[in-house]
Amino acid sequence: MFGSGDTVLMLHGAGASTHTFRDLVPVLAEDYQVIAVDLPGQGFTQLGARHRSGVSGMTNDLIALIAQEGWHPAAIVGHSAGGALALRLSQRVTAPRGGPPTIIGINPALENFEGLAGLLFPALAKFLSAVPFTAQLFATATGTPERVEALIKSTGSQISPEGLSYYRKLIGNRDHADATLMMMAQWSLEDLLRDLPNITARTQFIVGDKDTTVPPDVALKAAARMPDATMVRIADKGHLVHEETPEEIGQLILEFLRQ
C-alpha cells in the first residue's frame, strides 16, 4: 500500500506478480493510495482451492479480499488478464462516491484463443496442471536467463535487466508455475465478452501498438461494444508497455482519473 487519497487497486496478468507495477506505483501514489495484489497462487500468494483459478473464482476471491480489508477502490488498473478481472469487478464493487470504479486496462486480454488453439491450449494446460511434477519441469525448463529473455521479447516488449531478473525468479518457482497453469486451464471469457455492453464503468484501454501477445485490435473491438470506453495507443511498445515506459503510462492514467 502506497500513497494516500482515493484507492487505486492494481491487478497483474497471468504469470506475473505485483513486481510488474514496481515503477508505475510511485507515479500513481503521488495522488492516490495504491494497492497492488498478487493473484491466487502467483507471486507471493498461495493457491487456495485449485478449481477457483478461472475468471469467476478469482473475481469472487478478490471481492472477498476487498470486503475483508475494507477497501473501496475508486479505480482499478488491470494488465492483460488483470484487465478482464477489473471489468468483472466493476460490476460488483462500488466506488466511494457511488457507481462503479473507473477502469484502466493495460493491453487487456479480452478475447478467447481462436480456432484450433482455442480448443487445444486450455485442454493442454489442464492436462499439464494435473500431471505430477509438471510445474517443476516447466519452471526448470523455462526459467533460464536466455529463455526468459526470449519469452519477454516475444511479447513485443524490451524491459530492463532488473525486470528480467524478476521474471526469472517467478518462472523458476514451481508453485507460481503451477498456479499459472491452473489459471490458463480454467480461463474462459465467454460470459464477460457477452456482457461487455452492460459494463457501464468509465473505461480507458492503454495498448502498446507492438503487442504481439494481445493485438491492439482486441481492445479496440471491446471498447466499441462498451457504453463508455476509449482506447489510447502507445507507439513502439509491446505487451509490457507499463514496464517499458511507466512514467508515460502513469501520467496517462492520472490524467484520465482527474477528468
C-alpha positions as CSV (number, residue, x, y, z in Angstrom):
1,M,0.0,0.0,0.0
2,F,1.5,3.3,-1.1
3,G,0.4,7.0,-1.0
4,S,-2.8,8.5,0.3
5,G,-6.2,9.6,-1.1
6,D,-8.7,7.6,-3.1
7,T,-7.8,4.0,-3.6
8,V,-6.5,2.6,-6.9
9,L,-6.4,-1.2,-7.0
10,M,-3.9,-2.9,-9.4
11,L,-4.2,-6.4,-10.8
12,H,-1.4,-8.1,-12.8
13,G,-1.8,-10.6,-15.6
14,A,-1.3,-14.3,-15.9
15,G,2.2,-15.5,-14.9
16,A,3.3,-12.1,-13.4
17,S,3.1,-10.5,-10.0
18,T,3.0,-7.2,-8.3
19,H,6.6,-6.6,-9.4
20,T,5.2,-5.6,-12.9
21,F,3.9,-2.4,-11.4
22,R,7.1,-1.5,-9.4
23,D,7.8,1.7,-11.4
24,L,4.2,2.6,-12.1
25,V,3.0,2.6,-8.5
26,P,5.2,5.6,-7.4
27,V,3.8,7.7,-10.2
28,L,0.2,7.0,-9.2
29,A,1.0,7.2,-5.5
30,E,1.6,10.9,-5.9
31,D,-2.2,11.5,-5.9
32,Y,-3.7,8.2,-4.8
33,Q,-3.5,5.3,-2.3
34,V,-2.3,2.5,-4.5
35,I,-2.8,-1.2,-3.6
36,A,-1.3,-4.0,-5.7
37,V,-2.2,-7.6,-5.1
38,D,-0.9,-10.9,-6.4
39,L,-3.5,-13.2,-8.0
40,P,-4.1,-16.5,-6.2
41,G,-1.0,-18.8,-6.2
42,Q,1.1,-16.3,-8.1
43,G,3.9,-14.1,-6.8
44,F,3.8,-14.1,-3.0
45,T,0.4,-15.7,-2.6
46,Q,-0.6,-19.3,-2.0
47,L,-3.1,-21.1,-4.3
48,G,-6.3,-22.0,-2.4
49,A,-8.9,-24.2,-4.0
50,R,-7.5,-25.3,-7.3
51,H,-10.8,-25.1,-9.1
52,R,-11.1,-21.3,-8.4
53,S,-8.4,-20.2,-10.8
54,G,-10.8,-19.0,-13.6
55,V,-12.4,-15.6,-14.1
56,S,-15.4,-16.3,-11.8
57,G,-13.4,-17.9,-9.0
58,M,-10.7,-15.2,-9.0
59,T,-13.3,-12.4,-9.1
60,N,-15.2,-13.9,-6.1
61,D,-11.9,-14.2,-4.2
62,L,-10.9,-10.7,-5.0
63,I,-14.3,-9.4,-3.8
64,A,-13.9,-11.3,-0.6
65,L,-10.4,-9.8,-0.1
66,I,-11.7,-6.2,-0.9
67,A,-14.5,-6.7,1.7
68,Q,-12.2,-8.2,4.3
69,E,-9.7,-5.3,4.0
70,G,-12.4,-2.6,3.8
71,W,-11.1,-1.3,0.5
72,H,-13.3,1.0,-1.6
73,P,-11.4,1.4,-4.9
74,A,-12.2,4.5,-6.9
75,A,-10.3,2.9,-9.8
76,I,-9.0,-0.5,-10.8
77,V,-6.0,-0.9,-13.1
78,G,-5.6,-4.3,-14.7
79,H,-2.9,-5.5,-17.0
80,S,-3.6,-8.3,-19.6
81,A,-5.8,-10.9,-17.8
82,G,-6.0,-8.5,-14.9
83,G,-7.9,-6.2,-17.2
84,A,-10.6,-8.8,-17.6
85,L,-10.8,-9.2,-13.9
86,A,-11.0,-5.4,-13.4
87,L,-14.1,-5.3,-15.7
88,R,-15.8,-8.1,-13.8
89,L,-15.1,-6.3,-10.5
90,S,-16.5,-3.1,-11.8
91,Q,-19.9,-4.7,-11.9
92,R,-19.8,-5.8,-8.2
93,V,-17.7,-3.2,-6.5
94,T,-18.9,0.3,-5.6
95,A,-16.6,3.3,-5.7
96,P,-16.5,5.7,-2.7
97,R,-18.8,8.2,-4.3
98,G,-21.2,5.7,-5.7
99,G,-21.4,3.9,-9.0
100,P,-18.7,1.6,-10.5
101,P,-15.0,2.3,-10.1
102,T,-13.1,3.7,-13.1
103,I,-11.3,1.0,-15.1
104,I,-7.9,1.2,-16.8
105,G,-7.0,-1.8,-18.8
106,I,-3.3,-2.0,-20.0
107,N,-3.2,-4.3,-23.0
108,P,-6.3,-6.0,-21.7
109,A,-6.7,-9.7,-22.7
110,L,-10.3,-9.6,-23.8
111,E,-10.5,-12.3,-26.4
112,N,-10.5,-16.1,-26.3
113,F,-8.0,-18.1,-28.2
114,E,-9.2,-18.6,-31.7
115,G,-9.5,-21.7,-33.9
116,L,-7.7,-24.9,-33.1
117,A,-5.6,-23.1,-30.4
118,G,-8.9,-22.2,-28.6
119,L,-9.6,-25.9,-28.3
120,L,-6.2,-27.3,-27.6
121,F,-4.4,-24.7,-25.4
122,P,-6.8,-24.8,-22.4
123,A,-7.0,-28.6,-22.7
124,L,-3.2,-28.8,-22.8
125,A,-2.8,-26.5,-19.8
126,K,-5.5,-28.5,-17.9
127,F,-3.6,-31.8,-18.7
128,L,-0.3,-30.4,-17.6
129,S,-1.6,-28.9,-14.4
130,A,-3.0,-32.3,-13.5
131,V,0.3,-34.2,-14.1
132,P,2.6,-34.5,-11.0
133,F,5.9,-32.7,-11.3
134,T,4.8,-30.8,-14.5
135,A,5.1,-27.4,-12.8
136,Q,8.6,-28.2,-11.6
137,L,9.7,-29.4,-15.0
138,F,8.1,-26.3,-16.6
139,A,9.8,-24.0,-14.2
140,T,13.2,-25.7,-14.6
141,A,12.9,-25.8,-18.4
142,T,11.8,-22.2,-19.0
143,G,13.5,-20.4,-16.1
144,T,16.9,-20.0,-17.7
145,P,18.0,-16.4,-18.4
146,E,18.1,-16.9,-22.2
147,R,14.6,-18.4,-22.3
148,V,13.1,-15.8,-20.1
149,E,14.6,-13.0,-22.2
150,A,13.3,-14.7,-25.3
151,L,9.9,-15.0,-23.8
152,I,9.7,-11.4,-22.8
153,K,10.9,-10.3,-26.3
154,S,8.2,-12.4,-27.9
155,T,5.6,-10.1,-26.3
156,G,6.9,-7.2,-28.3
157,S,8.5,-5.6,-25.2
158,Q,12.0,-4.8,-24.1
159,I,12.5,-4.3,-20.4
160,S,15.4,-3.7,-18.1
161,P,17.7,-6.3,-16.7
162,E,16.1,-5.8,-13.3
163,G,12.7,-6.6,-14.8
164,L,14.1,-9.7,-16.4
165,S,15.5,-10.9,-13.1
166,Y,12.1,-10.7,-11.5
167,Y,10.5,-12.8,-14.3
168,R,13.3,-15.3,-14.0
169,K,12.6,-15.8,-10.3
170,L,8.9,-16.1,-10.9
171,I,9.1,-18.5,-13.8
172,G,11.6,-20.6,-12.0
173,N,9.2,-21.0,-9.0
174,R,7.3,-24.3,-9.1
175,D,4.3,-23.0,-7.1
176,H,4.0,-19.9,-9.3
177,A,4.2,-22.1,-12.5
178,D,1.5,-24.4,-11.1
179,A,-0.9,-21.6,-10.4
180,T,-0.3,-20.0,-13.8
181,L,-1.0,-23.4,-15.5
182,M,-4.2,-23.7,-13.4
183,M,-5.3,-20.2,-14.4
184,M,-4.7,-20.9,-18.1
185,A,-6.5,-24.2,-17.9
186,Q,-9.7,-22.6,-16.4
187,W,-9.6,-19.3,-18.2
188,S,-12.8,-18.5,-20.3
189,L,-14.1,-15.1,-21.3
190,E,-17.4,-16.1,-22.9
191,D,-19.6,-14.7,-20.2
192,L,-17.5,-11.5,-19.9
193,L,-17.4,-10.8,-23.6
194,R,-21.2,-11.4,-23.9
195,D,-21.7,-8.9,-21.1
196,L,-19.4,-6.1,-22.4
197,P,-22.4,-3.9,-23.5
198,N,-23.7,-4.0,-19.9
199,I,-20.4,-2.8,-18.3
200,T,-21.1,0.9,-17.6
201,A,-17.8,1.8,-15.8
202,R,-15.9,4.7,-17.3
203,T,-13.0,2.8,-19.0
204,Q,-9.8,3.5,-20.8
205,F,-7.7,0.9,-22.6
206,I,-4.0,1.7,-23.0
207,V,-2.3,-0.5,-25.5
208,G,1.2,-0.9,-27.0
209,D,0.9,-1.0,-30.7
210,K,3.7,-3.6,-31.0
211,D,2.0,-6.0,-28.5
212,T,2.3,-9.5,-30.1
213,T,0.6,-11.2,-27.1
214,V,-2.7,-9.4,-27.2
215,P,-3.1,-7.5,-30.5
216,P,-4.3,-3.9,-30.1
217,D,-7.4,-4.6,-32.2
218,V,-8.7,-6.7,-29.3
219,A,-9.1,-3.7,-27.0
220,L,-10.4,-1.6,-29.9
221,K,-13.2,-4.1,-30.6
222,A,-14.0,-4.4,-26.9
223,A,-14.2,-0.6,-26.4
224,A,-16.6,-0.3,-29.4
225,R,-19.0,-2.6,-27.6
226,M,-19.0,-0.8,-24.3
227,P,-21.0,2.3,-23.3
228,D,-18.2,4.4,-22.0
229,A,-14.8,3.1,-23.2
230,T,-11.9,4.7,-25.0
231,M,-8.5,3.5,-26.2
232,V,-5.0,5.0,-26.3
233,R,-2.2,3.6,-28.4
234,I,1.4,3.8,-27.3
235,A,3.8,3.7,-30.3
236,D,6.7,1.2,-30.5
237,K,5.8,-0.6,-27.2
238,G,4.7,-4.1,-26.5
239,H,2.6,-6.1,-24.1
240,L,4.6,-4.8,-21.1
241,V,4.2,-1.2,-22.1
242,H,3.8,-0.2,-18.4
243,E,7.2,-1.6,-17.6
244,E,8.8,-0.1,-20.7
245,T,7.5,3.5,-20.1
246,P,6.0,3.7,-16.6
247,E,6.1,7.5,-16.3
248,E,4.2,8.0,-19.5
249,I,1.6,5.3,-18.6
250,G,1.3,6.7,-15.1
251,Q,0.6,10.2,-16.4
252,L,-2.0,8.9,-18.8
253,I,-3.8,7.2,-16.0
254,L,-3.6,10.2,-13.7
255,E,-5.0,12.4,-16.4
256,F,-7.8,10.0,-17.1
257,L,-8.7,9.8,-13.4
258,R,-8.6,13.5,-12.9
259,Q,-11.2,14.2,-15.7
